[in-house]
Amino acid sequence: MSEHAESAADFTFDTFAPSTDAVPNASEALAVVDRPSEALMLQSSQQLPATADTATPAHVVAPEPSVIEVAAEAPLGMWQRMGREVIAGLQTLVSAAVYATLIVTFGVQVARVDGLSMAPTLEDHDRLIVNKLVYELGDPRPGDIVMLYYPLNPDKMFVKRVIAREGDTVRIVDGRVYVNDVPLHDDYVPAEFRSHDDWGPQVIQQGYYFVMGDHRNNSSDSRHWGPVPKKYIVGKVKVRWWPLQDARIF
């Protein structure tokens, strides 16, 4: 009887006796009730074990750019370089255009021969370079091949040879030219290109020049429309650059 009772008592104790690890003592329970925020902290600390991240301070590392970001930056740099190159090219073209304009306006001009009035010295469609600056610094001289405005229609331009200048007396007898009664040395004119006309004598007035084509029997020149004022003489023909096989400096 007594053994059964003890066994019963032992059984009852083992079943209902609370574990000291699971239930806090009375003072701890009171503290938990009085301070609910600390109770939550206590509960969290009891439920979550400490890890390496929480135990040691975190080391912040800046993220490296992704492959996509790097790939996006490369085209941008390429476009920037291309933009700079385009701008540099445009600046070069503008500078070249300005220089060309200045050269054409004040220095040289490219011209093309239309017709045969200067044959055989110049042929039809020859390309020339005309020095426009030379007569800003000096005056045309007999023998110069010049480009000039056609006095009867300044919209047109001719190429002729200067025969006489202001103050000279010009006379033509049977196609033979005399300047101040001296026969003109014009062996650049072939016999078949000579004319047989008569003209003058005439004194060339101040600021004017007497011009003729080398193809004397196929040229409209000062024999027909008179001497040319200096202001109508554009420049001196310096180079024939086309055709290349006939290139020549005058």
Secondary structure, 3 states (H helix, E strand, C coil): CHHHHHHHHHHHHHHHCCCCCCCCCHHHHHHHHHCHHHHHHHHHHHHCCCCHHHHCCCCCCCCCCCHHHHHHHHHHHHHHHHHHHHHHHHHHHHHHHHHHHHHHHHHEEEEECCCCCCCCCCCCCCEEEEECCHHHHCCCCCCCEEEEEECCEEEEEEEEEEEECCCCEEEEECCEEEECCEECCCCCCCHHHCCCCCEEEEECCCCEEEEECCCHHHCCCHHHHCCEEHHHEEEEEEEEEECHHHCEEC
